[in-house]
Every structure is written in C-alpha cells, then in structure tokens.
Amino acid sequence: MLLNIPALWDNTSFQAAVEHFRERNGNNSDALFHVRSRQSEVILRADLRYEELTHLCGLSSPFDGLCEIHGSHSEEERDRLWQDFVEADNFPEEAFYLSPEGTKAVMGRAYAIFFEKHGSTIQAVLDQRG
C-alpha cells in the first residue's frame, strides 16, 4: 500500500492528529516530525491477498551486471565498487512495472513454486484439523 505523505502534511487535520500523537509520546512520533513531508511514499504493513494483486512495480538493482562489466568479481572488489557509487551519491537502479497480465503470470509462477515446495505440509496441517 502506498501513502502520499506530502499530501497528508498539507492536511491540517492530519497535522493536528500527529501533534496530538507526539504529545502522547506515541511510538516513533519523533521520526514523523523528523521526516515530515520529505519522504514521498512509504509501504505500510497490510494484509495482502493473492487475488487482489493487480500490478507490480519497483526498483531493481543491476549491480551484479555492473560488477561483471567492471570486472569486479571478488567480494572486496564488489564492496569497493559499491562504495564508489555511495561516494558519488549514485545508486544504480532500474524502474520496473508489470502489466496486470505480467503480474498474474509472475504471481502464478510464485504460487505454483510455493505449493510445490510446501503443499504437502499445508495438506498435513489441514488433515490434522479435520
């Protein structure tokens, strides 16, 4: 679940609620005021049902491929290359987006692999419950 944090901070009701939360010493309230609206989105903990997934998107790192191109094979060489990226404030990431059809295909494969690996255990638990 994505949450538009800057839009929340524009809302006076939200601001008042967060201030009240801080006054009550709410869990991580200091972090809310430290970050404020500088963060554009956050992933919240929420139950997610398989059938509710419609799209997948995110960032993936091509770092392994860059290490190959660069010739960095040892752990020390890879660490040094990553440190170079950090010092340059340049983190290699590629955005990806899967269509609804792509999402269903990926999730279908994950579902099949999961049940192939754990199906007998799940069935044994269900059998015990009667």
Backbone torsions as a table, in degrees:
resi	resn	phi	psi	omega
1	MET	NA	130.8	179.1
2	LEU	-103.5	143.4	-177.8
3	LEU	-127.3	128.0	179.4
4	ASN	-84.4	95.2	-174.7
5	ILE	-68.8	-42.6	177.9
6	PRO	-57.7	-37.3	178.9
7	ALA	-65.8	-35.3	177.1
8	LEU	-63.6	-45.6	-177.8
9	TRP	-67.6	-17.9	174.9
10	ASP	-77.1	-15.6	-176.2
11	ASN	-90.3	120.6	-177.5
12	THR	-65.0	-31.6	176.9
13	SER	-64.4	-42.2	177.8
14	PHE	-63.7	-44.5	179.4
15	GLN	-57.7	-44.4	179.3
16	ALA	-64.6	-40.9	-179.7
17	ALA	-65.2	-40.8	179.7
18	VAL	-68.1	-39.4	177.5
19	GLU	-62.4	-42.6	176.9
20	HIS	-62.2	-41.0	178.1
21	PHE	-61.2	-42.6	179.4
22	ARG	-66.2	-40.7	179.6
23	GLU	-61.5	-30.0	178.4
24	ARG	-88.2	8.0	-178.0
25	ASN	57.8	44.6	179.3
26	GLY	-61.1	151.8	-179.4
27	ASN	-56.5	122.3	179.0
28	ASN	63.7	22.5	179.2
29	SER	-63.4	-31.9	177.9
30	ASP	-62.1	-36.0	178.9
31	ALA	-66.8	-36.7	178.2
32	LEU	-58.8	-41.9	-178.3
33	PHE	-80.2	-24.7	176.9
34	HIS	-71.1	-46.2	-177.0
35	VAL	-81.3	-40.7	-177.7
36	ARG	46.6	-128.1	-175.1
37	SER	-96.8	13.5	179.5
38	ARG	-73.5	-20.4	177.6
39	GLN	-95.4	133.4	-173.6
40	SER	-88.4	-24.5	179.0
41	GLU	-158.9	159.7	178.6
42	VAL	-145.9	148.7	176.6
43	ILE	-93.8	124.8	179.9
44	LEU	-94.5	154.9	174.1
45	ARG	-77.4	125.4	-180.0
46	ALA	-156.5	146.1	173.7
47	ASP	-64.4	137.0	-179.3
48	LEU	-129.2	124.3	-179.0
49	ARG	-96.4	140.4	-178.9
50	TYR	-49.1	-47.4	-175.6
51	GLU	-71.9	-11.0	179.7
52	GLU	-88.5	-12.3	-179.8
53	LEU	-70.4	125.4	178.8
54	THR	-118.4	-30.9	-178.8
55	HIS	-144.4	150.2	171.3
56	LEU	-124.0	136.7	175.7
57	CYS	-149.8	165.6	178.7
58	GLY	164.2	-162.1	177.6
59	LEU	-122.4	137.6	174.8
60	SER	-123.3	154.0	-178.0
61	SER	-102.0	127.0	174.7
62	PRO	-87.2	24.3	-172.5
63	PHE	-58.3	-42.6	179.9
64	ASP	-59.2	-43.2	177.7
65	GLY	-64.7	-39.2	177.9
66	LEU	-64.8	-37.5	176.9
67	CYS	-62.3	-41.3	177.9
68	GLU	-61.5	-48.0	179.8
69	ILE	-60.8	-41.8	-177.7
70	HIS	-74.2	-20.4	-176.7
71	GLY	83.8	20.2	178.9
72	SER	-90.9	104.1	-175.3
73	HIS	-109.9	-35.4	-179.4
74	SER	-77.6	161.6	179.2
75	GLU	-60.8	-38.8	179.8
76	GLU	-65.0	-42.0	178.8
77	GLU	-65.6	-40.4	179.3
78	ARG	-66.3	-41.5	177.7
79	ASP	-62.4	-40.7	179.8
80	ARG	-65.4	-42.3	179.1
81	LEU	-63.2	-42.8	178.2
82	TRP	-62.5	-42.0	178.7
83	GLN	-61.3	-37.2	176.2
84	ASP	-61.1	-41.5	176.7
85	PHE	-63.1	-43.8	-179.5
86	VAL	-62.1	-47.2	-179.4
87	GLU	-62.7	-31.8	178.5
88	ALA	-84.7	-1.6	-176.5
89	ASP	52.8	45.6	-177.6
90	ASN	-135.1	103.7	-177.6
91	PHE	-104.8	117.2	-176.6
92	PRO	-69.4	117.4	177.3
93	GLU	-143.6	148.1	176.1
94	GLU	-123.4	128.7	177.7
95	ALA	-74.3	144.2	173.2
96	PHE	-135.9	153.7	-179.9
97	TYR	-146.6	130.2	176.8
98	LEU	-109.3	135.7	176.3
99	SER	-65.9	168.9	175.5
100	PRO	-55.7	-39.5	179.6
101	GLU	-66.9	-43.0	178.2
102	GLY	-63.6	-40.5	178.7
103	THR	-62.2	-46.1	179.2
104	LYS	-61.1	-40.0	-179.6
105	ALA	-65.5	-46.2	179.8
106	VAL	-63.7	-46.0	-179.5
107	MET	-66.4	-34.7	176.4
108	GLY	-62.6	-42.2	177.3
109	ARG	-65.8	-42.9	179.0
110	ALA	-62.3	-42.3	178.6
111	TYR	-59.8	-48.1	-178.8
112	ALA	-63.5	-43.8	179.9
113	ILE	-64.1	-43.4	-179.9
114	PHE	-60.2	-48.3	-177.6
115	PHE	-73.3	-26.8	173.9
116	GLU	-65.0	-39.9	-177.7
117	LYS	-79.9	-39.0	-171.4
118	HIS	-116.7	1.3	-175.4
119	GLY	-58.9	-41.0	-178.8
120	SER	-66.8	-35.9	177.5
121	THR	-66.9	-44.1	178.7
122	ILE	-61.4	-44.1	179.7
123	GLN	-63.6	-40.2	178.6
124	ALA	-62.2	-41.2	177.4
125	VAL	-63.9	-45.6	178.3
126	LEU	-61.8	-39.3	178.5
127	ASP	-64.2	-37.5	179.4
128	GLN	-66.9	-31.8	-179.1
129	ARG	-76.2	-16.5	175.8
130	GLY	85.6	NA	NA
